[in-house]
Amino acid sequence: MYKVGVIGLGQIAYHIDNDPNRKIIWSHIKAYEIISKTSIIGICDINHVLVEKIKTECKIPKGYTNYENMLSENSFDIISICTPIQTHYDIIKNCIQNGVKAIFCEKTLSYSLEEAEEIIKLCQESNVILGVNYILRWDNLNIEIKNLIDNNAIGKIYTMVGYGATALHTSTSHLIDLMLYFSNGNPLWVTGEIQKDFIRIAHGVEDCGGVGIIKFDTGAIGFIKGVSSSPQKYMLELDILGENGRIKLYNNGLTYDLYQYSTEINTAGANYESLKLIKTQQKNNENERMIEAILDIINCLENGGEPLANGTSSYNSIKIIEGIKSSDKVKNLIKFV
């Protein structure tokens, strides 16, 4: 039985599962309750009333308003960090210092590349498993797309065009992470521009939207759009063009089409190949992605390795986001060493 603590009791930690439109488990607490190998022994939030409410509802032994006290007074195997991004660095350091074996942190890892790099280094030096909640990596439909790409269904990826919602760290980072996941690539350079006519405020921090072009070390070029006029306007689409075909993820991530070049449908002339629709796959039944993510972390504790979404992949997302912002400031391309 793995002893679990949850720091931060906001939307993603608990309340998100009260949304009637969400048919699967989204919250950390509910997922841990379902998994037979985990037991939540402590929770923490600065809101004492909220701590007592969730502690009572979920029959959790201990509640705290100071996470340092919670970490020092207990021995945890896994800690979920569900606090604002700007707090992650200090909390993760405290978790490591107090012997936590695995950390499941909400995205993004940090607003700072330097902090993210230090977090990864500290976790590696202390053999701490670090997972980051880019939940779309555990989505069965996206895993199916990844398998198609890895099995050469469309050949080498040339371009990826993604359309997302506003706020680069808060929302669009999911789409950026999918680009990294599908391409198996690392960013070489980025150029872009931030959105100026609407800026989302996330826990007191400005999180702008933006558009950008990314060059990956695999040779692929990515285009990302993450702008809108409201956090409630949601969009997630990704169009991947390869040397032998195309995969289009659309319908807000619920459907994909697979195309491959063929001479069967040909309006361009003799001996030309055109894209032919091979398959349309819809997500009829959503898999329990949050549970799969936690089971992935547990598997890493038991057998080694890194979770599907980890510190390094999260670091690359931050490089792209902060690169877009830096490019906007200097009006030039940002290269990564």
N, C-alpha and C positions, 0 to 999 in steps of 0.2 A: 504494500500500500504506500503510495507516494504522498507525502505531506505537502499540501499546497497552501500558498498565501496569495491574496489578491490585493494589490495596492491601487486605489482609485476606484470608486464605485459609481461611475457615471453610466452613460448610455451603453457603451460596448461591454462594460463589466457585467451589467445586470438588466437594465431597463429596456434594452432594445428588443427583447423577446416579448414585450407587452404589445408590440406593434402587430395588429391582426393580419397585415399584408405579408408578414414574414412567416413562411411555413416551415422553415428549418431553424435549428438552434444557431443563434448568432453570438450570444453572450458567453463570456469566459466562465462565469459561475455555473450556469446551467449545463454547460458542456462537462465541466469537472464533476458535477453531480451525477451525470449519466454514466461516466466512465468508471468502471468497477475498480480500477487500479489507483484511483485518486481520491483523496479526502481533503476538503478545505478545512484547515484548522485555525486560520486567522484571516481577517479582512481589515482594511484600513482606508479611511478617508478623513479629510479635515472636517467634514460635516458629521458631528456626533449623532444627530437624530437619524441620519441616513444609515450610519453604521449600525445603530441599534435596531432599526427597522429590518435591514437585510439579515443581520445576525439572527434575529428572531424568526423571520420568515423561512430562512434556509437552515435553521438549526446549526449554526456555525459556532464552535466553542468560544472563540475569542474575537473581540473587536477593538480596534485602536484608532486614534486620531493622529498618531505619530508613527510613521513607518519605521523610523530608526529603532524605536522601542519594540515594535513588532518583530523586527529582524533579530535584535539582540536577545530577546526573551524566548525565542523559539528556534527550532532547527527545521528548516524547510528544504525539501527536495526541488520544488518548482515554485517560482514566483511569476505571476502575471502582473505586468505593469500596464495599467490602463489610465494613466495620468496624462496631462498635457505634454506635448513634445519637449518643451523647454525644461521639463523636470527629469527626463529620462536619464541623462548623464549621471547626475548625482545619485539617483536611486539605484541604478545598475552598479555603480561603484560600491555602494553600501551593501548590496546583495552579495557581491563577490567577496567583500571583506568579512561577511557573516556566514560564509560557507554554503551559500545556495548553489545547488548543482546544475539547475537549468532555469533559464529566464525566457519567458514568452512576452515580448514587448510589442505594444501597439506601434504602428507605423506613424510617421517615419522615425527612424532611430534617433535622429537629432536634426536641428536646423543647421548644425555646424559640421563641416567635413572633418575638422580637426577633432571634435568630440567623438564623432562616429568612428574615426580611425583609432582613437584611444580606447573606446569601448571594445572594439574587436580585439585589439592587442591584449587588453586586460583579461578578457574572457579566454583567449587562447592560452595565455600564460598560466591561468588558474584552472584550465580544463573545464570551463563552464560552457554548457550547451546554450547557444543563443539563437532563439527563433524570433522572427518578426512577423507580425500578423498581416502579411499580404495574402489574404484568404483565397484569392482567385487562383493561386497556384495549386490549391487542393480541390478545386472544382473539377468534377469528372469530365465535363465538356472540354475544358482547357487542357486537361491531361490527355484527352483523346487527340486534340489538335497537336499537342507536343509530340505524341507518338507518331502521328502522320508525318510531321516535319522530320523527326529523327529517322524515320524509315524511308526518307527520300521521296515522299509523295509529290512534292513540288520542286525538288532539287534545291540548289543553292538559293538562299534568300537574297533578293536584290533590294526590295524596298518594303517598309512597313509604314502604314499610314493609320494613325490612331486619332479618334475623336472622343474626347472626354469632357467632364464637367469642370467647373471653376475650382480654383485653389490647388496649386501644384503639390504642396505637401499633403493637404487634407484629403483630396479626392483623386486628382489626376495621377498621383504617384502609383495608384493601382494599375493604371494603363501603362505607365512607364515600366513598371515591374513586369507586366506581361510581355512587353517588347524584349526585355532582358531575358526572360524565361524562354520565350519561343526562339530567340536568335542564338542563345548560348554565347552571347557576345559581351564584350566590355566596351564602354564608350571611349572613343579616341578624341573626339572634339564635338562641340555643340555651338550652335549660334541660335539666337532667338530674341524674343521681345516679350516683356511682361504686359499684362492687361492693366490699363490705367483708369478705365471708366467704372470699374467695380473691383473692390478689394475685400475679400472675406476676412473677418476677424475671428480667429480661432483661439479661444482662451486668452484673449487680450493681445494676441500677436497677429500682425498683418500677414496674411497668406494669399499672395496674389495669384491670379491665373496667368496663362501665357501660352505662347506658341514657340516651337523650336524645331530645328533640324539636327539630327544626331548621326554621326558616323561611328559605326561599330568596327571592332578589330576583325570581324568576320568578313568585312567588305560591304555589309548591308548599310543602307541609309534609312533612317527613320524620320518621320514627320509626326509631331505631336501637337494637338490642339486641345487646350484645357481652359477654355474661357466660356463664361455665361454671365447672366445678370443676377443670379440667385443661387444659393446652395441647394434649393429645392428642384432645380432643373438638372436632371440626371441624364447622362448619356455615356454609353460605352460601346465603341465599335473599333474594330481593327481589321485592316485589309493588308494581307501579306502576299506579295508577288514574288514567285521564284522562277528559276530558269525553265521549269517544266510545268508550272501550274500556279494556282492561286488559292488561298484560303481566306474567306471573308467571315469574320465573326461580327454579328450584328444583332438587332432586336434586344439591345442592352445586355448583350452577352448570353442570350438564351438560345441562339441559333447560329450554326455555321454552314457555309457552302464550301464544297471542295470542287475546284475546276482543274482540269488537266488539258494540255494541248492535244488536239486530235485533228485528223484529216476528215473526220466524218461530217462535221458541220463546217462548211467552208464557203464563205462568200467573197474571200479575198482573191481567189484565183486558184488554178491548178497547182498542186504540190505545196500549198500553204497550209499551215496548221493554225487552228483557232481554238480558243478556250471552250471546253465543253463541260457543262455541269455534270459531275459524277455522282455527287451525293449532297443531300441536305439533311442535316442532323439537328433536331430540336431537343431542348432539355425538357423532357416530360416529367421527370422526377428528380428533384434536386437532392444531391447527396449531402450528408452532414459534414460540411467542410470544416467547421470549428472542431468537431470531435476528431476528424482525420488529422488536423494540424497538431492537436495535443498528443494524439497517438504517435505521430511522427516524432515529436520531441521525446516521448517515452522510449520509443525504439532506439533513438540516438543514445539515451542514457544507458540502455541495456546492451546495445551492440556497437556503439561508436558511430562516427560520422556526423554530418550536419543536417539540420532540417531542410526541407525543400526551399523555404524562405528563411534566409539566415543573415548574419551580420554583413557578409561580403556582398550579397545581392542587394541588401538594403543600402549599403554604402554607394553602390553604383547608381541607384536611383537618386540619392542625394547629390551625387556628382552632376547628374543631368539637370536636376532642378536648380541647383545653385549655379550651374554653368549657364543656364538660360537667363537667370537674374543678372549674373556678372556680364554676360554678353550684352544685355540691354543697357547696362551702365556704361560700358566702354565702346559700345557700338561696333563690336568686332567679334570675330570667332574666338572661342575659348578652347585651347588645347589642353589635354590631360597628359601629364608625364607618365 
